[in-house]
Amino acid sequence: MKDNERDVSQDSLADGPPSGSRRTFFKTAGAAVIAAPVMLTSSKSEAQVVPPPIGPSPATTPWAETLPDAFELMQKADLFTDPNRIPQGEANDDYDECGRNDHQRWNEFFYGPVLNNDPLAGPVDQVDLYELKVKAVSHVFNPAYPAQPVWNYVGKNVNGQDYYNPTFVARYGRPIIVRLHNELPQNHVGFGTPEISMHLHNLHTPSESDGFPGDYFSPVKAGPTLNKPGKFKDQFYPNIYAGFDEFPKGPGNPVGGDSREALGTLWYHDHTLDFTAANASRGLAGFYLLYDALDSGDENDPNPAALRLPSYPYDYPLAFQDKRFDASGIQIFDQIDPEGTFGDKITVNGKIEPLLNVARRKYRLRLLNAGPSRFYEFYLVNAAGVVQTFDYISNDGNLLPAPLRNQTRVRLGVAERGDIVVDFSRYPLNTELYLVNRLVQTTTRGPGAVVAPGERVLKMIINRAAVDNSRVPNALRPIRRPTADEIAEAPVRTWAFNRTRGLWSINGKLVNVKSAGAHIEAGSAEIWDLSNPNGGWSHPIHIHFEEGHILQRFRNGVQVAVPAHERGRKDVYVLGPNERIRLFMRFRDFPGKYVMHCHNMIHEDHAMMVRWDIEPQ
C-alpha cells in the first residue's frame, strides 16, 4: 500500500446475528438445517460440501419452439383512477402500500400530480407509469417437459394482454413509476419464498427503490428494513445520469448529470434476502432498456450526434439462465445447500433450445447472464461449426468508448451483460447460425476450460430481407476516467470474499442488512480493493448503484492486463481463483443503504453480501 493510501476496511463489526436473515424458511426448517453446512464441511477445505447426487435433466427437443421476432411493447398504466392510491412521495401504508422509506427528491423528478393533488394539473405526460403483478403462472420450457408453475412479473402489452417478464423501454430524463403488486400464493409449494424485493440492476436509483434485500414484502410480511407489510410498492426510477449534483440540470444539460455515465442494457430481478437464487430462478427476471440522445434507439434518427445503432425490432435482448429438472421434467432447486443446484439446461428467454428467425441485416443482440450460477463463453458459429465474427459494443450495460471489431467470443459471469452487433446481411437467405457455449462447468463453484465445439443453445435462421439504416460508428460513448490526482487522493477500502463457518462471507463476516459494513460520504470517491484469496471457486462481484473503473487486475499476486471489454465502466467484477481487482468508485446523488455481493446467487443467499451506506453531506 502506498503511503498516501488510507485503508478504510469494513468499519462495522456487526457482531449480531447474520442479517436478521435465515428468517421464515430456516425457522420452520429447524436448527439442524442451519447447522448442516457446517457439519458437512471437511477439515481439508471449508468449501468441501458434498450435496446429495442429482441426476441429469431429461433430454429436450431442440429448435421445436420459436422465439418472437421482436419483444412486445408495454402498455402504460393509469395510477390516478383511485384517488386513495395515486403515486406519492411518502409510503401510502394507509391504503395497502408496504412501509418503505420516502422517495428521495420526489418534488424534483415527479411533481405536479402529487403537489397539486390533481392529475389534470400536473405534467402526467412527462412520466411513464406501469403496473406489474408478481404471480404464479403456467409455463413450458420445452415441448419435452410438462407445463409447470413458475413465478413471473406480469404486465400488459399494448393490446392489453398479459405480458410475462416484460421488457421496459425507458429514456433518460423521463421518470418511471412501477407499481409492484405481490400476488404470489402464500401457501406455495416448492422452492422460493412468496415475499419480493425487485432490484433494477444497475440503475442510478434512490435506495428505497433499489430493491434492497431487506426490503422484501408481502401482504402479511415485511423485511427487517421495512416497517410494515403491504400488497404493493411503488418503485421510483428517476432515469437521471449519475453525477446529477456535480453536473446540474440546465439549458445545456436538459437531463442533468453526466451523460458519459449513461447505461443502456439493464435488467430487473427479485432480490429477496436469502432467496434471490430461488426466486429469480423460478422466473422473476426481465429487461429494462434505457436510451438517450446518443444511444437513441432509432437507427433513422435525424440527429447527427445519434449513433444509429440497430433499433427495434432489430434490437433484441436475450437472457440466459441455468436450470435443473427432475426425471419428470419439473424444475428443481436446493435452497439450503450452500453449493446450490447446478443447472445443466440453459434457457434462452425462458425456453430451452429455441429458434430465432432473423432478417438479413444488422442486429443488436443484448446478451445477459441471468444466473443463478453458470458462467458462459458464447461463440457464433455456422452449421459446420465455423466461428463467425461480430462487433462487441457494450459491457455491463455501458457502451464502450469504441467498438471492438471482429470479435469471436463473449464471456459472461453471472449478471454480466454484453451487447454485440451481428451483420446477418453477410449470409444468404436460409443460412443457419448457432450461439454456442464453449465454457465447461460442472459445479456452481465456477467455470473450467473452454472446449470446442460447445453446446448449442440458440439456433438462428435468416428467413427474410429487411431495410437496414443502422451503423456501428468508430466512436461510441465518451468515458470519464479518474485522473491520476483523483486516484492518488482516494482512500482504499479492502474487501475479501471467502468462506466462514461453512458459509460464504465478506471480510470474514456474514451479511447483516440492518448494519452497514461501510459508511461513505456522499460526493466522495474511493478505491475498492476486491480479492478472492481462494483457489476453488469464482465470484462475480456486483456493486449496486454505481459503476466503477478497473484500475488493475492481479492473478496469484502478479499484475495481468485488463481485458479490452473491461476497460469501460462496469458493475460486475469477476474474481477468478486467487484474483484481486482494484477499482475506482464515485458515490453520488442519493444517500441511503445499498449492498455489494457475489452475484453467484447461491453464494449471495448464503451470506456473501455486505450493506454499505452513503451518508448525506
DRENVEX-928318 format. One line per 10 residues: their letters; for each residue x, y, z of C-alpha. Coordinates in nm, 3 decimals, always signed. Layout:
<kevos>
a) X:Y:Z | ...
</kevos>
This chain:
<kevos>
mkdnerdvsq) +0.000:+0.000:+0.000 | +0.128:+0.347:-0.087 | +0.199:+0.593:+0.194 | -0.079:+0.819:+0.068 | -0.340:+0.545:+0.063 | -0.566:+0.519:+0.366 | -0.712:+0.174:+0.436 | -1.077:+0.206:+0.538 | -1.162:-0.163:+0.559 | -1.510:-0.276:+0.659
dsladgppsg) -1.581:-0.046:+0.950 | -1.875:-0.215:+1.121 | -1.805:-0.538:+1.303 | -2.175:-0.622:+1.317 | -2.133:-0.888:+1.582 | -2.503:-0.959:+1.596 | -2.674:-1.249:+1.424 | -2.623:-1.257:+1.046 | -2.881:-1.038:+0.877 | -3.197:-1.091:+1.073
srrtffktag) -3.183:-1.347:+0.799 | -3.238:-1.722:+0.752 | -3.579:-1.600:+0.861 | -3.903:-1.787:+0.795 | -3.762:-2.071:+0.589 | -3.486:-2.159:+0.831 | -3.702:-2.104:+1.137 | -3.951:-2.358:+1.010 | -3.681:-2.593:+0.886 | -3.518:-2.604:+1.227
aaviaapvml) -3.174:-2.562:+1.379 | -3.041:-2.876:+1.209 | -3.079:-2.708:+0.871 | -2.872:-2.409:+0.982 | -2.604:-2.641:+1.115 | -2.599:-2.867:+0.811 | -2.348:-2.667:+0.603 | -2.102:-2.668:+0.893 | -2.147:-3.039:+0.965 | -2.081:-3.119:+0.600
tsskseaqvv) -1.763:-2.910:+0.585 | -1.437:-3.100:+0.564 | -1.121:-3.001:+0.752 | -0.933:-3.001:+0.421 | -1.129:-2.709:+0.279 | -1.409:-2.502:+0.422 | -1.592:-2.531:+0.087 | -1.594:-2.910:+0.061 | -1.970:-2.953:+0.090 | -2.091:-3.271:-0.076
pppigpspat) -2.452:-3.236:-0.192 | -2.672:-3.540:-0.246 | -2.647:-3.676:-0.600 | -2.885:-3.526:-0.856 | -2.939:-3.692:-1.189 | -2.914:-3.513:-1.522 | -3.213:-3.330:-1.661 | -3.415:-3.533:-1.913 | -3.345:-3.487:-2.283 | -3.515:-3.198:-2.460
tpwaetlpda) -3.631:-3.138:-2.816 | -3.406:-2.886:-2.994 | -3.539:-2.600:-3.206 | -3.902:-2.701:-3.157 | -4.015:-2.362:-3.023 | -3.967:-2.026:-3.191 | -3.898:-1.702:-3.008 | -4.096:-1.398:-3.127 | -3.937:-1.183:-3.398 | -3.931:-0.889:-3.157
felmqkadlf) -4.011:-0.827:-2.791 | -4.354:-0.685:-2.714 | -4.408:-0.324:-2.619 | -4.564:-0.244:-2.282 | -4.893:-0.076:-2.208 | -4.874:+0.212:-1.963 | -5.096:+0.219:-1.656 | -5.325:+0.486:-1.515 | -5.233:+0.515:-1.149 | -5.469:+0.810:-1.090
tdpnripqge) -5.807:+0.640:-1.118 | -5.811:+0.556:-0.747 | -5.772:+0.886:-0.556 | -5.658:+0.695:-0.247 | -5.368:+0.531:-0.427 | -5.214:+0.794:-0.651 | -4.831:+0.790:-0.653 | -4.683:+0.989:-0.366 | -4.350:+1.052:-0.202 | -4.443:+0.902:+0.135
anddydecgr) -4.539:+0.540:+0.174 | -4.913:+0.504:+0.125 | -4.942:+0.246:+0.402 | -5.296:+0.354:+0.488 | -5.401:+0.210:+0.152 | -5.205:-0.115:+0.117 | -4.854:+0.003:+0.026 | -4.571:-0.156:+0.223 | -4.381:+0.055:+0.474 | -4.095:+0.180:+0.256
ndhqrwneff) -3.885:+0.489:+0.312 | -3.992:+0.813:+0.143 | -3.898:+0.859:-0.221 | -3.594:+1.086:-0.239 | -3.604:+1.411:-0.438 | -3.965:+1.339:-0.528 | -4.055:+1.702:-0.594 | -3.762:+1.741:-0.832 | -3.841:+1.448:-1.057 | -4.214:+1.384:-1.014
ygpvlnndpl) -4.404:+1.690:-0.919 | -4.736:+1.839:-1.044 | -4.978:+1.548:-0.992 | -4.882:+1.495:-0.630 | -4.815:+1.854:-0.527 | -5.148:+1.972:-0.668 | -5.339:+1.658:-0.574 | -5.485:+1.690:-0.919 | -5.372:+1.465:-1.203 | -5.504:+1.710:-1.461
agpvdqvdly) -5.292:+1.993:-1.326 | -4.958:+1.815:-1.344 | -4.727:+1.701:-1.622 | -4.856:+1.344:-1.638 | -4.734:+1.323:-1.997 | -4.376:+1.371:-1.875 | -4.360:+1.046:-1.675 | -4.434:+0.684:-1.754 | -4.649:+0.476:-1.519 | -4.661:+0.095:-1.521
elkvkavshv) -4.804:-0.187:-1.313 | -4.653:-0.530:-1.256 | -4.820:-0.815:-1.070 | -4.595:-1.088:-0.937 | -4.790:-1.408:-0.988 | -4.766:-1.784:-1.030 | -4.829:-1.875:-1.394 | -4.803:-2.188:-1.607 | -4.501:-2.219:-1.837 | -4.348:-2.468:-2.083
fnpaypaqpv) -3.967:-2.463:-2.101 | -3.952:-2.717:-2.384 | -4.210:-2.943:-2.554 | -4.039:-3.245:-2.396 | -4.130:-3.116:-2.049 | -4.476:-3.065:-1.898 | -4.629:-2.726:-1.829 | -4.537:-2.622:-1.475 | -4.586:-2.332:-1.235 | -4.331:-2.053:-1.248
wnyvgknvng) -4.330:-1.705:-1.096 | -4.331:-1.407:-1.331 | -4.368:-1.033:-1.332 | -4.692:-0.984:-1.527 | -4.763:-0.657:-1.705 | -4.975:-0.572:-2.008 | -4.872:-0.541:-2.371 | -5.005:-0.266:-2.595 | -5.302:-0.490:-2.683 | -5.397:-0.527:-2.316
qdyynptfva) -5.290:-0.892:-2.293 | -5.079:-1.037:-2.013 | -4.709:-0.981:-2.078 | -4.475:-1.204:-1.880 | -4.146:-1.056:-1.757 | -4.195:-0.755:-1.985 | -3.912:-0.556:-2.140 | -3.923:-0.192:-2.031 | -3.827:+0.077:-2.282 | -3.717:+0.391:-2.095
rygrpiivrl) -3.547:+0.723:-2.168 | -3.312:+0.939:-1.967 | -3.493:+1.245:-1.834 | -3.829:+1.070:-1.824 | -3.909:+0.923:-1.481 | -4.088:+0.593:-1.438 | -4.303:+0.462:-1.158 | -4.366:+0.089:-1.144 | -4.643:-0.019:-0.910 | -4.536:-0.366:-0.800
hnelpqnhvg) -4.812:-0.590:-0.662 | -4.733:-0.909:-0.473 | -4.993:-1.170:-0.568 | -4.784:-1.480:-0.505 | -4.960:-1.765:-0.323 | -4.870:-1.757:+0.044 | -4.917:-2.135:+0.065 | -4.692:-2.206:-0.234 | -4.533:-2.546:-0.296 | -4.169:-2.589:-0.394
fgtpeismhl) -3.866:-2.364:-0.376 | -3.871:-1.987:-0.334 | -4.047:-1.762:-0.087 | -4.361:-1.553:-0.156 | -4.202:-1.225:-0.045 | -4.047:-0.998:-0.310 | -3.798:-0.713:-0.346 | -3.739:-0.602:-0.706 | -3.387:-0.481:-0.792 | -3.328:-0.285:-1.111
hnlhtpsesd) -2.966:-0.372:-1.188 | -2.784:-0.121:-1.204 | -2.988:+0.196:-1.244 | -2.878:+0.508:-1.056 | -3.179:+0.482:-0.827 | -3.261:+0.604:-0.475 | -3.202:+0.333:-0.220 | -3.570:+0.294:-0.127 | -3.638:+0.179:-0.486 | -3.314:-0.013:-0.538
gfpgdyfspv) -3.461:-0.346:-0.434 | -3.260:-0.369:-0.113 | -3.264:-0.733:+0.002 | -3.410:-0.649:+0.342 | -3.695:-0.451:+0.184 | -3.893:-0.762:+0.092 | -4.268:-0.756:+0.141 | -4.591:-0.946:+0.104 | -4.943:-0.875:+0.228 | -4.851:-1.046:+0.557
kagptlnkpg) -4.474:-0.998:+0.600 | -4.226:-0.713:+0.596 | -3.850:-0.741:+0.575 | -3.620:-0.620:+0.853 | -3.560:-0.286:+0.675 | -3.928:-0.209:+0.612 | -4.175:-0.107:+0.880 | -4.497:-0.262:+0.750 | -4.623:-0.535:+0.513 | -4.827:-0.438:+0.210
kfkdqfypni) -4.993:-0.553:-0.107 | -4.787:-0.328:-0.335 | -4.487:-0.099:-0.356 | -4.424:+0.195:-0.587 | -4.076:+0.172:-0.739 | -3.948:+0.517:-0.841 | -3.692:+0.536:-1.121 | -3.592:+0.899:-1.196 | -3.383:+0.792:-1.501 | -3.118:+1.055:-1.445
yagfdefpkg) -2.749:+1.031:-1.525 | -2.515:+0.975:-1.231 | -2.344:+1.293:-1.120 | -2.666:+1.495:-1.111 | -2.540:+1.721:-0.833 | -2.200:+1.769:-0.995 | -2.348:+1.849:-1.337 | -2.679:+2.025:-1.262 | -2.971:+2.033:-1.496 | -2.979:+2.342:-1.717
pgnpvggdsr) -3.025:+2.470:-2.072 | -2.711:+2.296:-2.191 | -2.780:+1.984:-1.987 | -3.156:+1.915:-2.009 | -3.146:+1.580:-1.828 | -2.895:+1.670:-1.561 | -2.596:+1.461:-1.460 | -2.308:+1.331:-1.668 | -2.418:+1.178:-1.999 | -2.089:+0.986:-2.009
ealgtlwyhd) -2.239:+0.781:-1.725 | -2.536:+0.659:-1.930 | -2.644:+0.297:-1.913 | -2.826:+0.103:-2.181 | -2.882:-0.267:-2.106 | -3.027:-0.314:-1.758 | -3.233:-0.592:-1.606 | -3.458:-0.638:-1.307 | -3.492:-0.942:-1.082 | -3.604:-1.045:-0.739
htldftaana) -3.357:-0.969:-0.461 | -3.531:-1.108:-0.152 | -3.288:-1.173:+0.131 | -3.174:-1.539:+0.138 | -3.396:-1.631:-0.158 | -3.262:-1.437:-0.457 | -3.141:-1.751:-0.634 | -3.461:-1.940:-0.572 | -3.699:-1.659:-0.667 | -3.505:-1.538:-0.970
srglagfyll) -3.451:-1.894:-1.093 | -3.822:-1.957:-1.051 | -3.879:-1.688:-1.315 | -3.856:-1.338:-1.166 | -3.627:-1.156:-1.414 | -3.670:-0.921:-1.710 | -3.503:-0.647:-1.918 | -3.503:-0.267:-1.882 | -3.360:-0.086:-2.187 | -3.261:+0.276:-2.139
ydaldsgden) -3.198:+0.527:-2.420 | -3.084:+0.887:-2.455 | -2.998:+1.135:-2.730 | -2.677:+0.948:-2.820 | -2.799:+0.589:-2.798 | -3.147:+0.688:-2.907 | -3.295:+0.355:-3.008 | -3.366:+0.490:-3.356 | -3.144:+0.394:-3.647 | -3.323:+0.659:-3.856
dpnpaalrlp) -3.262:+0.937:-3.604 | -3.201:+1.265:-3.792 | -2.988:+1.396:-3.503 | -2.631:+1.391:-3.642 | -2.497:+1.309:-3.295 | -2.706:+0.991:-3.265 | -2.521:+0.663:-3.301 | -2.796:+0.500:-3.510 | -2.726:+0.151:-3.379 | -2.965:-0.126:-3.487
sypydyplaf) -3.304:-0.039:-3.341 | -3.635:-0.203:-3.261 | -3.739:-0.460:-3.378 | -3.376:-0.547:-3.453 | -3.260:-0.459:-3.104 | -3.311:-0.795:-2.932 | -3.250:-0.890:-2.565 | -3.151:-1.249:-2.481 | -3.143:-1.374:-2.120 | -2.969:-1.699:-2.029
qdkrfdasgi) -3.039:-1.900:-1.712 | -2.912:-2.237:-1.597 | -3.177:-2.472:-1.460 | -3.209:-2.834:-1.344 | -3.509:-3.062:-1.391 | -3.611:-3.389:-1.229 | -3.690:-3.709:-1.417 | -4.042:-3.589:-1.492 | -3.922:-3.257:-1.636 | -4.012:-3.037:-1.335
qifdqidpeg) -3.761:-2.771:-1.230 | -3.581:-2.837:-0.902 | -3.364:-2.619:-0.680 | -3.196:-2.681:-0.344 | -3.210:-2.356:-0.149 | -3.047:-2.500:+0.165 | -2.716:-2.629:+0.029 | -2.452:-2.351:+0.010 | -2.322:-2.524:-0.304 | -2.665:-2.485:-0.461
tfgdkitvng) -2.814:-2.673:-0.755 | -2.614:-2.652:-1.075 | -2.823:-2.619:-1.389 | -2.743:-2.846:-1.681 | -3.007:-2.696:-1.911 | -2.974:-2.340:-2.045 | -3.288:-2.140:-2.109 | -3.295:-1.852:-2.356 | -3.574:-1.608:-2.271 | -3.736:-1.891:-2.077
kiepllnvar) -3.707:-2.158:-2.348 | -3.464:-2.448:-2.383 | -3.302:-2.474:-2.729 | -3.531:-2.227:-2.906 | -3.520:-2.098:-3.264 | -3.498:-1.730:-3.358 | -3.579:-1.618:-3.711 | -3.380:-1.310:-3.809 | -3.380:-1.071:-4.103 | -3.089:-1.032:-4.342
rkyrlrllna) -2.948:-0.716:-4.182 | -2.766:-0.596:-3.867 | -2.900:-0.682:-3.520 | -2.808:-0.555:-3.176 | -2.815:-0.865:-2.954 | -2.812:-0.787:-2.582 | -2.674:-1.093:-2.401 | -2.747:-1.128:-2.028 | -2.629:-1.396:-1.790 | -2.932:-1.403:-1.558
gpsrfyefyl) -2.786:-1.675:-1.333 | -2.812:-1.826:-1.091 | -2.460:-1.971:-1.109 | -2.330:-2.073:-1.455 | -2.068:-1.876:-1.648 | -2.076:-1.863:-2.029 | -1.838:-1.810:-2.316 | -2.051:-1.764:-2.625 | -1.943:-1.809:-2.985 | -2.145:-1.760:-3.303
vnaagvvqtf) -2.092:-2.048:-3.546 | -2.236:-2.164:-3.876 | -2.389:-2.506:-3.937 | -2.042:-2.654:-3.989 | -1.920:-2.513:-3.658 | -1.701:-2.241:-3.810 | -1.670:-1.940:-3.579 | -1.817:-1.611:-3.706 | -1.727:-1.253:-3.614 | -1.923:-0.960:-3.474
dyisndgnll) -1.876:-0.617:-3.315 | -1.870:-0.600:-2.935 | -2.016:-0.263:-2.832 | -2.122:-0.270:-2.467 | -2.028:-0.439:-2.140 | -2.246:-0.444:-1.826 | -2.490:-0.207:-1.990 | -2.224:+0.057:-2.064 | -2.137:+0.138:-2.423 | -1.762:+0.108:-2.474
paplrnqtrv) -1.571:+0.415:-2.592 | -1.520:+0.238:-2.926 | -1.648:-0.091:-3.066 | -1.428:-0.397:-3.052 | -1.433:-0.512:-3.414 | -1.419:-0.868:-3.546 | -1.468:-1.036:-3.211 | -1.542:-1.408:-3.181 | -1.643:-1.461:-2.819 | -1.830:-1.306:-2.526
rlgvaergdi) -1.755:-1.432:-2.176 | -2.018:-1.357:-1.911 | -2.013:-1.416:-1.538 | -2.347:-1.410:-1.359 | -2.523:-1.072:-1.411 | -2.272:-0.952:-1.671 | -2.411:-0.823:-1.998 | -2.254:-0.794:-2.341 | -2.410:-0.618:-2.640 | -2.293:-0.736:-2.980
vvdfsrypln) -2.387:-0.634:-3.333 | -2.416:-0.920:-3.582 | -2.443:-0.838:-3.952 | -2.668:-1.109:-4.092 | -2.654:-0.944:-4.437 | -2.324:-1.128:-4.489 | -2.515:-1.453:-4.528 | -2.760:-1.587:-4.789 | -3.123:-1.638:-4.701 | -3.196:-1.963:-4.512
telylvnrlv) -2.849:-1.969:-4.357 | -2.843:-2.140:-4.016 | -2.629:-2.000:-3.735 | -2.593:-2.109:-3.374 | -2.499:-1.943:-3.050 | -2.288:-2.195:-2.862 | -2.143:-2.203:-2.511 | -1.792:-2.349:-2.503 | -1.720:-2.287:-2.136 | -1.719:-2.615:-1.945
qtttrgpgav) -1.862:-2.601:-1.594 | -1.973:-2.890:-1.376 | -2.037:-2.731:-1.035 | -2.164:-2.400:-0.901 | -1.811:-2.310:-0.790 | -1.707:-2.169:-1.125 | -1.605:-2.241:-1.481 | -1.336:-2.465:-1.622 | -1.179:-2.486:-1.965 | -1.306:-2.360:-2.299
vapgervlkm) -1.371:-2.663:-2.519 | -1.497:-2.674:-2.877 | -1.743:-2.739:-3.034 | -1.953:-2.643:-2.730 | -2.323:-2.665:-2.654 | -2.569:-2.511:-2.899 | -2.817:-2.302:-2.701 | -2.988:-2.091:-2.972 | -3.047:-2.152:-3.342 | -3.094:-1.859:-3.580
iinraavdns) -3.226:-1.881:-3.935 | -3.205:-1.589:-4.176 | -3.552:-1.611:-4.325 | -3.632:-1.267:-4.471 | -3.497:-0.946:-4.616 | -3.523:-0.609:-4.441 | -3.414:-0.249:-4.485 | -3.109:-0.159:-4.277 | -3.027:+0.203:-4.198 | -2.821:+0.119:-3.891
rvpnalrpir) -2.449:+0.156:-3.838 | -2.178:+0.091:-3.581 | -1.963:+0.406:-3.574 | -1.597:+0.402:-3.474 | -1.670:+0.606:-3.161 | -1.950:+0.517:-2.919 | -1.984:+0.683:-2.577 | -1.708:+0.902:-2.428 | -1.578:+0.790:-2.092 | -1.474:+0.990:-1.788
rptadeiaea) -1.173:+0.814:-1.644 | -1.039:+0.905:-1.300 | -0.739:+1.135:-1.308 | -0.404:+1.049:-1.152 | -0.474:+1.301:-0.875 | -0.817:+1.152:-0.802 | -0.665:+0.806:-0.777 | -0.382:+0.925:-0.552 | -0.621:+1.107:-0.317 | -0.882:+0.831:-0.290
pvrtwafnrt) -0.887:+0.624:+0.029 | -0.862:+0.248:-0.021 | -1.123:+0.011:+0.114 | -1.045:-0.361:+0.110 | -1.294:-0.644:+0.071 | -1.202:-1.015:+0.082 | -1.452:-1.275:-0.046 | -1.401:-1.601:+0.136 | -1.556:-1.880:+0.341 | -1.651:-1.856:+0.709
rglwsingkl) -1.806:-2.131:+0.921 | -1.927:-2.314:+0.612 | -2.096:-2.007:+0.462 | -1.978:-1.752:+0.209 | -1.855:-1.428:+0.369 | -1.702:-1.086:+0.304 | -1.414:-0.979:+0.529 | -1.494:-1.283:+0.741 | -1.849:-1.166:+0.817 | -2.192:-1.287:+0.716
vnvksagahi) -2.449:-1.045:+0.583 | -2.637:-0.825:+0.827 | -2.878:-0.600:+0.636 | -2.954:-0.396:+0.949 | -2.593:-0.287:+0.996 | -2.366:-0.113:+0.744 | -2.020:-0.251:+0.682 | -1.910:+0.082:+0.536 | -2.017:+0.446:+0.577 | -1.929:+0.664:+0.278
eagsaeiwdl) -1.977:+1.038:+0.244 | -2.196:+1.147:-0.047 | -1.992:+1.305:-0.325 | -1.673:+1.121:-0.234 | -1.464:+0.872:-0.427 | -1.276:+0.562:-0.314 | -1.063:+0.280:-0.442 | -1.215:-0.058:-0.362 | -0.972:-0.349:-0.348 | -1.160:-0.675:-0.407
snpnggwshp) -0.986:-1.008:-0.353 | -1.067:-1.376:-0.381 | -0.790:-1.540:-0.175 | -0.901:-1.894:-0.254 | -0.838:-2.125:-0.548 | -1.155:-2.329:-0.550 | -1.424:-2.100:-0.689 | -1.505:-1.782:-0.881 | -1.707:-1.484:-0.759 | -1.880:-1.233:-0.990
ihihfeeghi) -1.898:-0.934:-0.755 | -2.179:-0.684:-0.805 | -2.181:-0.336:-0.651 | -2.523:-0.171:-0.650 | -2.599:+0.183:-0.765 | -2.263:+0.299:-0.908 | -2.033:+0.178:-1.185 | -1.658:+0.156:-1.137 | -1.338:+0.166:-1.341 | -1.100:-0.127:-1.311
lqrfrngvqv) -0.753:+0.012:-1.239 | -0.558:-0.312:-1.202 | -0.606:-0.688:-1.209 | -0.385:-0.940:-1.029 | -0.371:-1.318:-1.055 | -0.170:-1.516:-0.799 | -0.016:-1.186:-0.690 | +0.105:-1.092:-1.039 | -0.048:-0.799:-1.227 | -0.219:-0.901:-1.552
avpahergrk) -0.365:-0.697:-1.836 | -0.723:-0.574:-1.804 | -0.915:-0.724:-2.100 | -1.032:-0.475:-2.362 | -1.401:-0.531:-2.287 | -1.340:-0.447:-1.917 | -1.181:-0.108:-1.986 | -1.513:+0.074:-1.982 | -1.740:+0.123:-1.682 | -1.867:-0.190:-1.507
dvyvlgpner) -2.093:-0.302:-1.224 | -1.992:-0.671:-1.208 | -1.631:-0.770:-1.145 | -1.540:-1.137:-1.189 | -1.287:-1.259:-0.934 | -1.144:-1.588:-1.051 | -0.943:-1.815:-0.822 | -0.670:-1.621:-0.639 | -0.755:-1.297:-0.818 | -0.763:-0.939:-0.699
irlfmrfrdf) -0.906:-0.622:-0.857 | -0.857:-0.255:-0.771 | -1.132:-0.026:-0.895 | -1.222:+0.342:-0.868 | -1.572:+0.428:-0.742 | -1.771:+0.752:-0.704 | -2.071:+0.783:-0.467 | -2.326:+1.044:-0.571 | -2.670:+1.197:-0.559 | -2.880:+0.959:-0.344
pgkyvmhchn) -2.780:+0.871:+0.014 | -2.907:+0.556:+0.178 | -2.846:+0.185:+0.207 | -2.703:-0.031:-0.073 | -2.527:-0.367:-0.096 | -2.233:-0.541:-0.257 | -2.250:-0.915:-0.306 | -2.136:-1.211:-0.508 | -2.382:-1.244:-0.795 | -2.345:-1.617:-0.799
mihedhammv) -2.689:-1.604:-0.643 | -2.623:-1.914:-0.437 | -2.323:-1.751:-0.269 | -2.527:-1.434:-0.220 | -2.810:-1.622:-0.049 | -2.563:-1.797:+0.178 | -2.438:-1.469:+0.325 | -2.173:-1.335:+0.079 | -2.316:-0.985:+0.089 | -2.247:-0.662:+0.275
rwdiepq) -2.453:-0.349:+0.330 | -2.285:-0.013:+0.272 | -2.440:+0.329:+0.325 | -2.396:+0.664:+0.153 | -2.420:+0.930:+0.421 | -2.558:+1.276:+0.340 | -2.306:+1.560:+0.340
</kevos>
